[in-house]
Amino acid sequence: AYVELVQALLDEPVLTSPDWTQSFKLEVDASKEAIGGILSQNGRVISYGSHRLTEGERRWSATEREIYAGVFFTQKFAYYLSNSDFTLFTDSRPFSYLMKQRDPHGRFARWIAALQQFGGMTVQYRTGVSNVAADYLSRDIEVEFAPIETRIRTLEGLQKAQDEDEDCQTWRRQGKLPSGSGLERQTAISRDPGTGVITLHGKAIVPPLYRKEILDDLHRSTGHVGINKLYELSRRVFFWPGQKEACREYVNSCEGCARIKPATHRAVLRPYESKDLFADMQADICGPLPRTQRGNEYLLVIVDQASRFPWAYALKDTSAATIVERLGEVFSFTGAPMRLGMDQAQYFTGALTRKVMELYQTEVVSGPLYRPQARGLVERTIGTVKRRLAATVNGSEDWDTCIDCVLAGMRAAKSESLGMSPFEYLTGRSMRLPSMVGVAEIKPIQDEARASDINRAERIRQVLLRSRRVAETHSRTRSLQNVLNTRSTLVPQFKPGDLVLFSKGLKPRRKSAVAGLFIGPLEIVKSLSLFVYK
């Protein structure tokens, strides 16, 4: 209604264009905080004006503020008034005698000089009661809203509501709650002789129609307390069956709480399964890191989803040409993958990168913004590489000289999800490290008959068996992760037209300590997948 009122004041027939053949009327007024003015012709407004006074201007006397209002708005509307006749209406009598001063000084002299350019000005006094239009623009009007009265605010209202509720009357006649509610209490319900309210052990029984109103009053008046605290407050003086569940539903549906409290629900884990070697890969860049003597500041990490086999390259910059060159080195060993998961950084989404991926016929899979979980494998790999580099360099900034050592350890170590090392997954044997030379001889599978076609088939069978074991290990790992991560998981399902609150990041930046975490509500337009919506 307020917006419609403002719009009505700015549109025809209220606001109009000036008629240069007629005189103007300028109404001004001042308060302790601001000044206001209205320019009009024949009762039709041409323009509104309002100006908040500075701290120094607020210390002026009332007369000075009134005169300043006239000076300010004649200057503001000078385009209309410079060569036109107009009448300035003010509720300050001293304004009428301003131009008649014989020896003005200070700001009064400057104001008189500013007004002398308006030769067609006539100053006319009007009482403050009559100067309401400009008065409205010069002060903050305090609006008093009538309190909302409801039937439940008084004991009489509660008693009347109970008398109209059939369940309350039935319980009072029987003296107990129905056994089906699990709250049967013999001879516990009675009518308070003083107030006439039906009570259960001294607690007023609230009819269904007014329970939400009770919870709303308690919740808002106590600063949006949580479920348990709201239940404790309500059960002190009120009772109804299912009271705690009602508190839970109310708090969970409170929009004010949803805006400020972080979300506690998480989507069910749905790990992506890659059955083919080098078919699905992920890539990401971390940095800038401490600049090395070779000029490297960034680290490009690439990992295969099936084998967990990692690659890492130190980079001087994050240009698309540099990244494409390193990807080409990896693809020369693995072949072009079917899918490559990357974030939406500019160096991954640029024209050059897209063109090269089209030549490789590789689908670029970009997850949602600010959701590194969509590329969890490469994110965890980056974390592992950084931790091991930090432990290896021991304070030195030449971290790029230790990448090969870290990669060797990651490729040779057993992966819990695979049940074997990434190197063993690829080659069928353990990785031969420098520390093992002369200690143990590591033989590949069926090495003694490598050239035989029969043994080639046997090796293929071994690889298939190994892949099957890996799949079983993945299944067990996923089951364990689901048990650990979905105990308190709540998966909300939305459909087009639903209203939701939206957070732009995992940890949104607040403008202040009392700002909300979310914006909205926004409308769901389309469901892109089980947990992704537009």
C-alpha positions in Angstrom: 0.0 0.0 0.0 2.9 2.4 0.8 4.6 1.7 -2.6 1.3 2.2 -4.4 0.7 5.5 -2.5 4.2 6.8 -3.5 3.6 5.8 -7.1 0.3 7.6 -7.1 2.0 10.8 -6.0 4.5 10.6 -8.8 2.1 9.8 -11.6 -0.7 11.7 -13.4 -2.9 13.4 -12.3 -0.8 14.4 -9.2 2.6 15.1 -10.8 2.5 17.2 -13.9 4.8 19.2 -16.3 5.2 23.0 -15.8 3.2 25.6 -17.7 5.7 28.4 -18.4 2.9 31.0 -19.0 1.7 30.8 -15.4 3.4 31.5 -12.0 4.7 28.9 -9.6 4.1 28.2 -6.0 7.0 27.0 -3.7 6.1 25.6 -0.2 9.0 25.0 2.2 9.4 23.9 5.8 12.1 22.8 8.2 12.5 20.5 11.2 15.3 19.6 13.5 16.4 16.8 11.1 15.6 17.9 7.6 14.0 20.4 5.2 11.3 19.9 2.6 9.9 21.7 -0.4 7.1 21.3 -3.0 7.0 23.1 -6.3 3.5 23.3 -7.9 1.2 25.2 -10.2 -2.6 25.5 -9.7 -2.6 22.7 -7.1 -0.7 20.3 -9.4 2.7 19.2 -8.1 5.7 19.6 -10.4 8.4 18.3 -8.1 9.1 17.2 -4.6 12.2 17.9 -2.6 13.7 16.8 0.7 17.2 17.2 2.3 18.6 15.8 5.6 20.5 18.4 7.6 24.1 17.9 8.5 25.2 17.8 12.1 26.3 21.4 12.0 23.1 22.6 10.3 21.0 20.8 13.0 22.6 23.2 15.6 21.1 26.2 13.9 18.2 28.0 15.3 14.7 27.3 14.0 14.7 30.6 12.2 18.0 29.8 10.4 16.7 26.4 9.4 13.5 27.9 8.0 15.4 30.5 5.9 17.9 27.9 4.8 15.0 25.8 3.5 13.8 28.7 1.3 17.4 29.3 0.0 18.0 25.6 -0.6 14.9 24.9 -2.6 15.0 28.1 -4.7 18.5 27.0 -5.8 17.2 23.4 -6.3 14.4 24.5 -8.5 16.3 27.4 -10.1 15.6 26.0 -13.6 11.9 26.7 -13.1 12.1 29.9 -11.0 15.0 32.0 -12.4 12.9 33.8 -15.0 9.4 33.2 -13.6 7.1 34.7 -11.0 6.6 32.6 -8.0 5.3 32.8 -4.4 7.3 31.2 -1.6 5.1 30.0 1.3 6.8 29.6 4.7 5.6 29.3 8.3 8.5 31.5 9.4 7.7 35.2 9.9 11.4 36.4 10.0 11.7 35.1 6.4 9.4 37.9 5.3 11.8 40.5 6.6 15.1 38.9 5.5 15.4 40.9 2.3 14.8 44.2 4.3 17.8 43.9 6.5 20.0 47.0 6.3 23.4 45.5 7.3 23.4 41.7 7.0 26.4 39.6 8.0 27.7 36.1 7.7 25.5 33.4 6.3 22.5 35.8 6.2 24.3 38.1 3.8 25.2 35.1 1.6 21.6 33.9 1.6 20.3 37.3 0.7 22.7 37.4 -2.3 21.6 34.0 -3.4 17.9 35.0 -3.3 18.4 38.3 -5.2 18.7 36.5 -8.5 15.0 35.6 -8.2 13.4 38.9 -9.2 9.9 37.4 -9.4 9.9 36.0 -5.9 7.2 37.0 -3.4 7.4 35.7 0.2 4.1 34.9 1.9 3.6 33.7 5.5 1.2 30.9 6.4 0.7 29.1 9.7 2.4 25.8 10.5 -1.0 24.1 10.6 -1.7 25.2 7.0 1.8 24.2 5.7 1.2 20.5 6.0 2.5 19.4 2.6 6.1 20.7 3.0 6.0 19.8 6.7 5.5 16.1 5.8 8.7 16.1 3.7 10.8 17.7 6.4 10.3 15.2 9.2 10.1 11.5 9.9 6.4 10.9 10.7 6.0 8.5 13.5 3.1 6.1 12.7 1.4 4.4 15.5 -0.2 1.1 14.6 -3.2 -0.1 16.5 -2.5 -3.3 18.4 -3.9 -6.5 16.9 -6.4 -7.9 19.3 -7.1 -11.7 19.2 -9.5 -13.9 21.1 -6.7 -15.7 22.8 -5.0 -12.7 24.4 -7.2 -12.8 27.5 -8.4 -15.5 29.9 -11.9 -14.7 28.7 -10.9 -15.3 25.1 -9.2 -18.6 26.0 -12.2 -19.7 28.0 -14.5 -18.9 25.1 -12.3 -20.7 22.7 -12.3 -23.8 24.9 -16.1 -23.7 25.2 -16.3 -23.7 21.4 -13.9 -26.7 21.0 -15.6 -30.1 21.1 -12.4 -31.9 22.2 -11.9 -29.7 25.2 -15.5 -30.2 26.4 -15.2 -34.0 25.9 -12.0 -34.2 27.9 -13.5 -32.0 30.7 -16.5 -34.3 30.9 -14.4 -37.5 30.9 -11.7 -36.1 33.2 -9.0 -37.6 31.1 -7.3 -37.4 27.7 -8.2 -40.1 25.1 -6.1 -43.2 25.6 -5.1 -43.2 21.9 -2.9 -40.1 22.5 -0.7 -42.0 24.9 -1.3 -39.2 27.5 -4.1 -40.7 29.5 -4.3 -39.2 33.0 -7.1 -40.1 35.2 -9.0 -37.2 36.9 -6.4 -34.7 35.7 -8.6 -32.3 33.7 -10.7 -29.8 35.5 -12.0 -26.2 35.2 -10.2 -23.6 37.2 -12.8 -22.1 39.6 -11.2 -18.7 39.5 -10.8 -18.2 35.7 -13.1 -20.8 34.3 -10.3 -22.1 32.0 -10.1 -25.9 31.5 -6.7 -27.0 32.8 -4.5 -30.2 33.0 -2.6 -30.2 36.2 -2.8 -26.4 36.3 -1.8 -25.9 32.6 -4.3 -24.3 30.3 -5.4 -26.6 27.5 -5.2 -24.8 24.1 -7.6 -25.6 21.3 -6.1 -26.5 17.9 -7.1 -23.2 16.3 -4.9 -21.1 18.6 -1.9 -23.3 19.1 0.1 -21.7 16.3 -0.7 -18.2 17.7 0.6 -19.2 21.1 3.9 -20.5 19.6 4.2 -17.5 17.4 4.0 -15.1 20.4 6.5 -17.1 22.5 8.9 -17.6 19.6 9.1 -14.0 18.5 9.0 -12.4 21.9 12.0 -14.5 23.1 14.3 -13.8 20.1 13.5 -17.0 18.1 14.6 -19.6 20.6 15.1 -23.2 19.4 12.9 -26.2 19.6 13.6 -27.4 23.1 13.6 -24.0 24.7 10.3 -23.1 22.9 8.8 -26.4 24.2 10.0 -25.6 27.8 8.5 -22.2 27.7 5.1 -23.3 26.3 4.7 -26.3 28.6 5.0 -24.1 31.7 1.5 -22.7 31.3 0.0 -24.4 28.2 -0.8 -28.0 27.2 -2.1 -29.8 24.2 -1.4 -33.3 22.8 1.6 -33.4 20.5 3.0 -30.2 22.0 6.7 -30.9 21.4 6.1 -32.0 17.8 4.2 -28.8 17.2 7.1 -26.8 18.5 9.5 -28.7 16.2 7.3 -28.1 13.2 6.9 -24.4 14.0 10.6 -23.7 14.5 11.6 -25.7 11.4 9.1 -23.6 9.3 10.1 -20.2 10.8 11.4 -18.0 8.0 13.4 -15.7 10.4 15.3 -18.7 11.8 15.9 -20.1 8.3 17.5 -16.8 7.2 20.0 -16.6 10.0 20.7 -20.1 11.1 23.1 -22.3 9.0 21.5 -25.2 7.2 22.0 -28.6 9.0 20.7 -30.9 6.3 23.0 -32.5 3.7 22.4 -34.4 0.6 22.9 -38.2 0.6 26.4 -39.1 -0.7 26.2 -40.2 -4.3 29.8 -41.0 -5.4 30.4 -41.1 -9.1 31.4 -44.5 -10.3 34.0 -44.7 -13.1 34.3 -48.2 -14.4 36.8 -47.5 -17.3 40.4 -46.6 -16.8 41.2 -43.0 -17.9 37.6 -42.5 -19.0 36.8 -40.0 -16.3 39.4 -37.5 -14.9 39.4 -34.4 -12.8 41.7 -31.4 -12.9 42.2 -28.3 -10.7 44.7 -25.6 -9.8 45.8 -24.4 -6.4 47.8 -21.3 -5.7 49.3 -18.8 -5.7 51.9 -20.7 -3.6 55.3 -19.2 -2.5 57.3 -18.3 -5.7 60.2 -20.7 -6.3 63.6 -19.9 -7.8 62.2 -21.3 -11.1 59.4 -18.8 -11.0 56.6 -21.4 -10.3 53.6 -20.2 -8.2 50.8 -22.6 -9.1 50.2 -26.3 -9.0 48.1 -28.2 -11.6 46.8 -31.5 -10.3 45.1 -34.1 -12.5 43.7 -37.5 -11.2 42.0 -40.5 -12.8 38.8 -41.4 -11.1 39.0 -45.1 -11.6 42.6 -45.8 -10.6 43.2 -42.7 -8.4 46.5 -42.2 -10.4 47.7 -38.6 -9.9 49.7 -36.1 -11.9 51.0 -32.7 -10.7 52.8 -29.9 -12.5 54.3 -26.7 -11.2 53.2 -23.7 -13.3 54.5 -20.2 -13.6 51.1 -18.9 -14.6 47.5 -20.0 -15.1 47.2 -19.1 -18.8 45.0 -21.4 -20.9 48.0 -22.2 -23.2 50.1 -23.4 -20.3 47.2 -25.6 -18.9 46.4 -27.1 -22.3 50.0 -28.0 -22.8 50.1 -29.9 -19.5 46.8 -31.6 -20.3 48.3 -32.7 -23.6 51.2 -34.4 -21.8 48.8 -36.4 -19.6 46.5 -37.3 -22.5 49.5 -38.6 -24.5 49.9 -41.3 -21.8 46.2 -41.9 -21.0 44.5 -41.1 -24.2 41.7 -38.6 -24.4 39.3 -39.1 -21.6 35.5 -39.2 -22.2 34.9 -36.7 -19.4 37.1 -34.1 -17.6 35.8 -32.5 -14.4 37.0 -28.9 -13.8 35.6 -25.9 -12.0 34.3 -22.7 -13.7 37.5 -20.7 -13.4 38.3 -18.5 -16.4 41.4 -20.5 -17.4 39.3 -23.7 -17.6 36.3 -22.1 -19.4 38.2 -20.0 -21.9 37.8 -20.3 -25.6 41.2 -22.1 -26.1 40.4 -24.7 -23.5 37.0 -25.4 -24.9 38.4 -25.7 -28.4 41.1 -28.2 -27.4 38.5 -30.2 -25.5 36.4 -30.3 -28.6 39.3 -31.6 -30.6 39.9 -34.4 -28.0 36.1 -35.0 -28.0 36.2 -34.7 -24.3 33.1 -33.6 -22.4 34.0 -30.9 -19.8 32.0 -31.4 -16.6 31.7 -28.2 -14.5 30.0 -28.4 -11.2 28.0 -25.7 -9.5 29.7 -22.5 -8.3 31.2 -22.6 -4.8 30.7 -26.3 -4.6 34.1 -28.0 -4.4 32.4 -31.2 -3.3 31.4 -31.7 -7.0 35.1 -32.4 -7.6 35.9 -34.0 -4.3 38.5 -36.5 -5.6 40.8 -33.8 -7.1 40.2 -31.5 -4.1 41.3 -34.2 -1.7 44.3 -35.0 -3.9 45.4 -31.4 -3.9 45.1 -31.4 -0.1 47.3 -34.5 0.1 49.9 -33.0 -2.3 50.1 -29.8 -0.3 50.5 -31.5 3.0 53.2 -33.8 1.8 55.0 -31.0 0.0 54.9 -28.9 3.2 56.4 -31.8 5.2 59.0 -32.5 2.5 60.4 -29.1 1.8 60.8 -28.4 5.6 60.6 -24.6 5.3 62.2 -24.2 1.9 60.3 -22.4 -0.8 61.6 -24.7 -3.6 58.5 -26.9 -3.4 58.5 -27.6 -7.1 61.7 -29.8 -6.7 59.8 -32.2 -4.5 56.7 -32.9 -6.6 58.1 -36.1 -8.2 58.9 -37.5 -4.7 55.4 -36.8 -3.4 53.8 -38.3 -6.5 55.8 -41.4 -6.2 54.6 -42.0 -2.7 51.0 -41.3 -3.7 51.2 -43.7 -6.6 52.8 -46.4 -4.6 50.7 -46.2 -1.4 47.7 -48.4 -1.0 44.3 -46.6 -1.5 41.6 -47.6 0.9 38.9 -47.2 -1.7 40.8 -49.3 -4.2 42.3 -51.9 -1.9 45.6 -51.5 -3.8 47.9 -48.7 -4.9 47.1 -46.7 -8.1 50.4 -48.0 -9.7 49.4 -51.6 -8.9 45.9 -51.0 -10.4 47.6 -49.9 -13.7 50.5 -52.4 -14.0 49.5 -55.4 -11.9 52.5 -55.2 -9.7 53.8 -53.1 -6.8 55.8 -50.0 -7.5 59.6 -50.4 -7.3 60.9 -47.6 -5.2 64.6 -46.6 -4.7 64.7 -47.8 -1.1 63.6 -51.3 -2.2 66.6 -51.8 -4.6 68.6 -54.8 -3.4 66.2 -55.7 -0.7 63.3 -57.3 -2.5 62.8 -58.4 -6.1 59.4 -57.3 -7.3 58.0 -59.5 -10.0 55.1 -58.5 -12.3 52.2 -60.9 -12.7 53.1 -63.9 -14.9 56.4 -62.3 -15.8 58.0 -65.6 -16.7 55.7 -66.2 -19.7 54.9 -62.7 -20.8 55.1 -63.5 -24.5 52.7 -66.4 -24.4 49.2 -65.7 -25.8 47.8 -68.0 -23.1 49.5 -65.9 -20.4 48.3 -62.7 -22.1 44.8 -64.0 -21.6 45.6 -64.9 -18.0 46.9 -61.4 -17.4 43.6 -60.0 -18.8 41.7 -62.3 -16.5 43.8 -61.0 -13.6 43.0 -57.4 -14.5 39.3 -58.2 -14.7 39.4 -59.9 -11.4 41.3 -57.0 -9.9 38.7 -54.6 -11.3 35.9 -56.7 -9.7 37.7 -56.6 -6.4 38.1 -52.8 -6.7 34.3 -52.5 -7.4 33.5 -54.5 -4.3 35.9 -52.4 -2.3 34.2 -49.2 -3.6 30.8 -50.6 -2.7 31.9 -51.4 0.9 33.5 -48.0 1.2 30.4 -46.2 0.0 28.2 -48.2 2.4 30.4 -47.2 5.3 30.5 -43.5 4.2 26.7 -43.5 3.9 26.3 -44.9 7.4 28.7 -42.2 8.8 27.4 -39.3 6.9 23.6 -39.8 6.6 22.6 -40.5 10.1 21.2 -37.1 10.5 20.7 -36.4 6.8 17.6 -34.6 5.6 17.2 -34.4 1.9 14.6 -31.8 0.9 13.0 -32.3 -2.5 11.8 -29.3 -4.4 9.6 -28.9 -7.5 9.0 -25.9 -9.8 7.1 -23.2 -8.1 8.5 -23.9 -4.6 10.0 -21.0 -2.7 13.5 -21.5 -1.2 16.2 -19.5 0.6 19.6 -19.3 -1.3 23.1 -19.0 -0.1 25.8 -17.8 -2.5 28.6 -19.7 -0.9 29.5 -22.4 1.6 30.3 -19.7 4.2 28.5 -16.6 3.0 30.1 -13.3 4.0 27.9 -11.2 6.2 27.6 -7.4 5.8 27.3 -7.2 9.6 27.2 -9.5 12.6 23.4 -9.5 12.5 23.0 -10.0 8.7 21.3 -13.2 7.5 23.1 -16.1 5.9 20.6 -16.5 3.0 18.7 -14.4 0.5 15.3 -14.9 -0.9 12.8 -16.4 -1.0 13.5 -17.4 -4.6 11.3 -19.6 -6.8 12.4 -22.9 -8.2 12.2 -22.8 -12.0 13.5 -26.2 -13.0 15.0 -29.4 -11.5 18.3 -30.2 -13.2 19.1 -33.3 -11.1 18.2 -34.8 -7.8 20.0 -32.1 -5.8 20.6 -29.3 -8.4 17.9 -26.8 -9.2 17.6 -23.6 -11.3 
